[in-house]
Amino acid sequence: MARNWPMVERENELESIRSALTGGDFVGVVLTGDAGVGKTTLARMATAAAGNVRWVAGTES
């Protein structure tokens, strides 16, 4: 069963990603961190309202 967990205390990170994706200085964002910290959720939230954005998830396996 899939759950939609709330995003807690990630407003700064979310705004940084949105700024990078919509500004003219950057062409992408890389999210790194341990498993289970919310990288995919953060990426989905940051790109949900964006226009022409593509994202991929890469794993060690």
C-alpha positions, 0 to 999 in steps of 0.5 A: 500500500502506497502512502503519501508522507508529509514533507516536513522541514524541507521548505529550504531544499524545495525552494532551492531546487525550484529556483535551480530548475527555473533560473538561468544559472543552472540546468539541473539538480542532483539529490544525494543521500542515504536510503529512505531520507525522502529524495524521491519525494522531494524530487516529485514535489519539486518537479510537480508544478514545473513545466518541461522537467524530466527526472531520473532515479539512479541506484547503485544496483 
